[in-house]
């Protein structure tokens, strides 16, 4: 006869592991920061504790969210090919981004109006970046003037993201101000000549007192809705084109990176124009739905124009949620990656939350409760990245290479040419 103790043990072993952390399920109340152990945890808490408008603004994406979902899921379709029996006791995650050393191979992607999440806004992001030794890219639509953000972390390097104003002299004045503050790398956003249709953002009314000091944009509600992404982008110059890079080079003496490359043709053109870098990005799926997932575009560059990696630095953003995602992008040729939404969700806890997401040492309570003790451990992105490096058998980021990955599950979707492989149709010219 089976003893009750054995029955209980068998029953316990047959139960599946917990799918979520019960402490994250309390509505409208933030759980202790040390209980959050992934970007998904930060997102869960943000969805329950941010205001409905703030959550709608940051979480929304274009139309049916196809690209937003694919950005994440395509990372999961790329498999590791680990190497074993390597001494991985020490790993080095440092990298140079446009000549600036970063302790980790990622930067904070530009995001508008961070003060919606937390009163410290971009200042909280800046403080965390200085503490943790990574770089923040400040948005033209930031909640604070650029000088106030930079003064939060004096002597720390920053990048600046630019939307070009229809009134070019306004942009020229802004760029002179940014350069005078010591910023030397400009990220020109090129995938948003017009705003995408973000229905979740439109459905929640905007606070009409809201404004962005550097762009001068103000929120309002109209017959189409209260979409901040749409209404606050009306000043952006949709006529910006490759020829305008000559103007930009005249008014900006630093480095230029274009953000929003989504195919080999534009990557090759960027290299020909002598740009310093490109960000492979679809704006987090927020602009053109069914545009390709960023990691798929990175594979297209390797297949169709591998020479661009020798002429400029390539970055990737959109859909990166794990340290393993970061490492996969680096194996496929990226110098670094940008992280956007997870940083905003971490800012829900202020600067301390962002530090925890990047790399923090916080107490962790060990189980079982009768032998509770406190240890200190690295958390979230650095920990995930270092663990992935050790697991695949590398000790620093000069050792990454495509051979560590299998991309067979997505290779059939990677274009081999800039043109369609068989459809050659063109519309007839109008007479």
Secondary structure, 3 states (H helix, E strand, C coil): CCCHHHHHHHHHHHCCCCCCCHHHHCCCCCCCHHHCCCHHHHHHHHHHHCCHHHHHHHHCCCCCCHHHHHHHHCHHHCEECCCCCCCCCCCECCEEECCEEECCCEEECCCCCHHHCCCCHHHHHHHHHHHHCCCEEECCCCCCCHHHHHHHCCCCCEEEEECCECCHHHHHHHHHHHHHCCCCEEEEECCCCCCCCCHHHHCCCCCCCCECCCCCCECCCECCECCHHHHCCCCECCCCCHHHHHHHHHHCCCEEEEEEECCHHHHHHHHHCCCCEEEECCHHHCCCCCCCCHHHHHHHHHHHCCCHHHHCEEEECCCCCCHHHHHHHHHCCCCEEEECHHHHHHHHHCHHHHHHHHCCEEEEECCCHHHCCEEEEECHHHHHHHHHHHHHCCCEHHHCCHHHEECCCCHHHCCCCCCCCCCCCCCCCCC
